């Protein structure tokens, strides 16, 4: 498995993976092309022999430059259970585009048990706290019905990743 920074050509492949998986909230293909170009330095893709198996789309919020915010994580069903999501999160947290960050953040709905476990496991792997803070309330999504998404804030991150990513 090769972990690398995404590029323009990966945007459509990420969109196709999201739409095929059917578990993530899909966005437009254009949004994924933007993320893979504008936020390439804070994101990652995983591939084997040129086949996209996973991605982490993330960015540094301008109001909290000490953090990297993970917007979406996806792993192809064929690659689940291999620790790929955690490896990609580690790759992102220690990428040059994230130099100087102290925390990794994400919002996760309570019903999204796999994502909650992923981020809690990532924090345990690094040996740091995973704090739950106010994130987005259901009213923030009005007129759509959407459950609350608390903010998970992981850190402070160690200066270097553990030897086993």
C-alpha positions as CSV (number, residue, x, y, z in Angstrom):
1,X,0.0,0.0,0.0
2,X,1.4,3.4,-1.0
3,X,0.3,6.4,1.0
4,X,0.8,9.7,-0.7
5,X,-0.6,13.2,-1.1
6,X,-3.5,13.4,-3.6
7,X,-3.4,15.2,-6.9
8,X,-5.9,16.5,-9.4
9,X,-6.5,13.1,-11.1
10,X,-7.4,11.6,-7.7
11,X,-10.5,13.8,-7.2
12,X,-12.7,11.9,-9.6
13,X,-11.5,8.6,-8.2
14,X,-12.2,9.7,-4.6
15,X,-15.7,10.8,-5.7
16,X,-16.3,7.4,-7.4
17,X,-15.2,5.5,-4.3
18,X,-17.5,7.6,-2.1
19,X,-20.5,7.1,-4.4
20,X,-19.8,3.3,-4.8
21,X,-19.4,2.7,-1.1
22,X,-22.7,4.3,-0.2
23,X,-21.8,5.0,3.5
24,X,-20.3,8.4,3.3
25,X,-22.3,11.6,2.6
26,X,-21.4,12.2,-1.1
27,X,-20.4,15.6,-2.3
28,X,-19.9,16.8,-5.9
29,X,-17.0,15.5,-8.0
30,X,-15.9,19.1,-8.2
31,X,-15.6,19.3,-4.4
32,X,-13.3,16.2,-4.3
33,X,-11.2,17.7,-7.2
34,X,-10.8,20.9,-5.1
35,X,-9.9,19.0,-2.0
36,X,-7.3,16.9,-3.9
37,X,-5.7,20.0,-5.3
38,X,-6.2,22.9,-2.8
39,X,-5.8,20.7,0.3
40,X,-3.4,18.1,-1.1
41,X,-0.8,18.9,1.5
42,X,-3.1,18.1,4.4
43,X,-4.8,15.0,2.8
44,X,-3.8,11.5,1.8
45,X,-4.8,8.7,-0.6
46,X,-3.8,5.0,-0.4
47,X,-3.3,2.9,-3.4
48,X,-2.1,-0.5,-4.5
49,X,-0.9,-0.9,-8.1
50,X,-2.6,2.4,-9.1
51,X,-6.0,1.3,-7.5
52,X,-7.4,3.8,-5.0
53,X,-8.2,2.0,-1.8
54,X,-8.7,4.9,0.6
55,X,-8.5,8.6,1.3
56,X,-8.4,11.2,4.1
57,X,-9.6,14.7,3.1
58,X,-8.4,17.3,5.6
59,X,-7.5,20.9,5.9
60,X,-6.2,23.4,8.4
61,X,-9.0,25.7,9.7
62,X,-7.9,29.4,9.3
63,X,-9.3,30.1,12.8
64,X,-7.4,27.2,14.3
65,X,-4.1,26.8,12.4
66,X,-2.7,24.6,15.2
67,X,-5.2,21.9,14.1
68,X,-5.8,19.8,11.0
69,X,-9.6,19.1,10.5
70,X,-10.4,15.7,9.0
71,X,-13.4,16.3,6.8
72,X,-13.9,12.7,5.4
73,X,-12.2,9.3,5.6
74,X,-13.0,6.5,3.2
75,X,-11.7,3.0,2.8
76,X,-12.7,0.6,0.1
77,X,-14.6,-2.4,1.5
78,X,-11.8,-4.7,0.2
79,X,-9.3,-2.9,2.4
80,X,-11.2,-2.6,5.6
81,X,-9.9,-4.1,8.8
82,X,-6.2,-3.6,7.8
83,X,-5.6,-0.4,9.8
84,X,-5.5,1.6,6.6
85,X,-7.6,4.5,8.0
86,X,-5.3,4.9,11.0
87,X,-2.2,4.8,8.8
88,X,-3.7,7.5,6.6
89,X,-4.5,9.7,9.6
90,X,-1.0,9.3,10.8
91,X,0.3,10.1,7.4
92,X,-1.8,13.3,7.3
93,X,-0.9,14.4,10.9
94,X,2.8,14.2,10.2
95,X,2.8,15.5,6.6
96,X,4.8,18.6,5.8
97,X,1.5,20.5,5.2
98,X,0.7,19.9,8.8
99,X,4.0,21.0,10.3
100,X,3.4,22.7,13.6
101,X,0.0,21.3,14.3
102,X,-0.8,20.2,17.8
103,X,-4.2,18.6,17.3
104,X,-6.3,16.5,14.8
105,X,-10.0,17.3,14.8
106,X,-13.2,15.9,13.3
107,X,-16.9,16.1,13.9
108,X,-18.6,12.8,14.2
109,X,-22.3,12.0,14.8
110,X,-23.0,9.7,17.7
111,X,-24.6,7.2,15.4
112,X,-21.4,6.9,13.4
113,X,-19.8,4.2,15.6
114,X,-17.1,3.2,13.1
115,X,-15.7,6.8,12.9
116,X,-15.9,7.3,16.6
117,X,-13.9,4.1,17.1
118,X,-11.4,5.1,14.4
119,X,-10.6,8.4,16.1
120,X,-10.6,7.0,19.6
121,X,-8.2,4.3,18.4
122,X,-6.0,6.8,16.7
123,X,-5.7,8.8,19.9
124,X,-4.9,5.6,21.9
125,X,-2.3,4.7,19.2
126,X,-0.6,8.0,19.8
127,X,-1.1,7.9,23.6
128,X,-3.0,11.2,23.7
129,X,-6.5,12.3,24.8
130,X,-9.5,12.4,22.5
131,X,-11.8,15.1,23.9
132,X,-15.4,15.6,22.9
133,X,-16.4,19.3,22.5
134,X,-19.3,21.3,21.1
135,X,-19.3,20.9,17.3
136,X,-22.4,21.3,15.1
137,X,-25.9,21.2,16.5
138,X,-28.9,19.9,14.5
139,X,-30.1,23.5,14.0
140,X,-26.9,24.2,12.1
141,X,-28.1,21.9,9.3
142,X,-31.6,23.5,9.0
143,X,-33.7,22.9,6.9
144,X,-32.2,19.4,6.7
145,X,-32.7,17.0,9.5
146,X,-29.3,16.0,10.8
147,X,-28.1,14.8,14.2
148,X,-25.5,16.7,16.2
149,X,-21.9,16.3,15.3
150,X,-19.7,16.9,18.4
151,X,-16.1,17.9,17.7
152,X,-13.5,15.3,18.5
153,X,-10.1,17.0,19.4
154,X,-7.1,14.7,19.5
155,X,-3.9,15.8,21.1
156,X,-1.6,17.3,21.8
157,X,0.1,15.2,19.2
158,X,3.6,13.8,19.9
159,X,6.4,15.3,17.9
160,X,6.9,12.1,15.9
161,X,4.5,9.3,15.1
162,X,4.9,5.9,16.8
163,X,7.3,3.5,15.0
164,X,4.3,1.3,14.0
165,X,2.0,3.6,12.0
